[in-house]
Amino acid sequence: MAPTEPARASGAPAPRIEAAWEVFRVALRLGLTSFGGPVAHLGYFRAEYVERRRWLDEAAYADLVALCQFLPGPASSQVGIGVGMLRAGLLGGVAAWVGFTLPSALALALFALGLRAFDVADAGWLHGLKIVAVAVVAQAVWGMARSLAPDRPRATIAILAALAVLASQTALAQVAAIAVAGVIGWRLLDAGDAAVGGGSLRVAVPRWVASVAWVLFFGLLVALPLARRAVEAPALALFDSFYRAGALVFGGGHVVLPLLQAEVVPGLLTQDAFIAGYGAAQAVPGPLFTFAAYLGAASSTTPNGWAGAAVALLAIFLPSFLLMAGALPLWDALRRRGAFQAALRGVNAAVVGILGAALYTPVWTSAIGAPPDFALALVAFGALQVLRLPPSLVVVGAALGGQAIALL
């Protein structure tokens, strides 16, 4: 199978295994340092994949983000999986997911398996990580606005999308804003200069594989509950619960928590254990969906905690793999049509507005409470935007700065 265009763009063609190993290494570093939730993850991804490594360009990245905003499941993890697939096919998607997910999944599983409980809700270093998320998201919004909403019509769309999301802070409002922006772009924006950028979203996934992915996605959604009723197997019940959570929740992140709580409390674990795990999930990097590893490991129905963690983790992320494998081949073909390009210009502007709204809430409102917080956020933003320091170094510095603020 021939390498994808992004793989050729950054140098000589690399064998698929070598490219997948490269994806894993980069994703693992992001999984170790990407604090701040899904919106901050998109900022980290943009800095690494677009600005530093140039695996895809700004327009292609924005189109990928727009696609993942439409799909159910964890949007930031899906963006990472999509980048991995673009770089190294299906194996690259697996490598990207494993690298980004493994650190927090292991930490939360270990916590569930008996690490001494500790309270980090008021820890200074954790507050510093929330503050650096403000800088990361601000940098992403600034960079994307300059390239994706540079003129009056698209800036207006971005502002209106931000206002809509702020007025109704739901996943449905985000999807509606993107859909309306697409219609506005299709009807009002000029498609003549909306050529797709150099970074391709052409993924090395055959069409028949994409078709099988769609069949599996919907087939499992129907078959698993039926099988659960027919067969008394704790592992099957666990898989069904977490697969439905990953397949049916729009907005990802914190939105999945009520559904998971309804599935596991009180049948699999107590309310106190659920809340303790949620607190631990706030203290680790990577996707919040790795909370599933904690729940699976802590489940009273799985005597082997590691097995429970693996079942829950695979189940909640499996829909994302199937959706990305099914949607990416179609998405690249659609985005290259003239009318669709004009619609995407509107969609991309709306994505900028949605990220701008997220910069205020929950990122800013949960992190900035006093002048020292704002000062640390400014320093972190300057380190990223002006000095161009590595995000991992800025994250460590912000954690130390947050601890210093707590001692004042």
C-alpha positions, 0 to 999 in steps of 0.5 A: 500500500502506498504511503499517504501524501502527508508521509511524503510531504515531510521527507522521503517515503517511510515504511508503514511500520516505521511511520506508525512507530513515529506516530506512536512516539509523538502521540506518547509524548502528547499523552504525557504532557497534554493537560487541560481537556479536549479543547486544550488537546486540539491546541497541543495537536495543532502545535505538534502536527501542523506547526512543528511537524507539518504532517498536515496544513492548517486547512486540512487540520481544521477540516479534520477537527470539523469532521470530529465535531460532527461525530459522537465520541471524544473529539480530540482523541478522534482527531489524533486517531485521524492524524495517525491514519493519515500518516500511517494508515489504520496501523497509524491510527492504532499507534496514535490512540495507544500513545495518547491514551496509554499514560492516563489509562495506566495511571487511572487503572493503577489508582483503581487497583489500590493506590492510596487515595489522595486529594488533588482538588486544591493542589497548586501544581494542578491549578498551574496545569489548568492555567497553561491550558488557557495559554494553549487554547488561546494560541490555537484560537489566535493561529486558527483565526488568522488563517481561517477567519481573516476577512469580515464574513468569516470573522462574523461567522466565527463571532456568531458561532461563539455567541451561539455556543456561549448562549447554549453550552451544549453539544447540540449547540456546537453541532447546530453552529457548525451546520448553520455555518456550513449552509452560510458558507455554501450560499454566501462565501466565494468558492473560487479561492477556497482551494484545498491546501497542500495537506491531504486528508486522503487516508490509506483505507480502502472503500470496502473497509470504510463500508465494513466500519459503518456496518460494524458501528451500527451492528454492534450498537444493536447486537450488543444489548441483545447479546447481553440479555441472552448471555450472562457474562460480566465482561459482555455487559461491561463492553456493551455499557462502555461501547454505547457510551462511546457511540452515543455521546456528542461533545465528549469529555465531561458530557460522557460522565452522566451516562457512565454514572448511570451505567456503573452506579450502583451496579458496578461500584459505589457513588464515592468510588465513582467520584474519587476516580473522577477526581483522579481523572482531572489530575492526569493528562490525555483524554478524559475518556480514559476514566473508563479504565478506572471504572473497568478496573474498579468494577465489582463484577470483574475479578481481574482489574486489569482485564476490566480496565482493558475491556472498558477502555477498548469498548469506549474507544472502539466507536471512534475507530470505526467512525474515523475509518468509515468517515475519513475516506468520504470526507476527503472526497467531499471537501474537494468539491467546489460547493463543499469547499465554500461550505467548509470555509464557513464551517472552519470559521465556526470552529474558530468561534467554538474554540473561542467560546471554549477558551472562555468557558470552561478553560478560562473560568475554571483557571483564572480567578486572581491576578497571579493566575492571569499573569502566569497565563500571560507568561505561558502564552508568551513562551508558546507564541513569542519564544516558541518554547516546546509545549512540554517545557511550558507545561512543567513551568506552569505547574511549578508556577501554579505551586508557587502561587499556592504558596503565596 
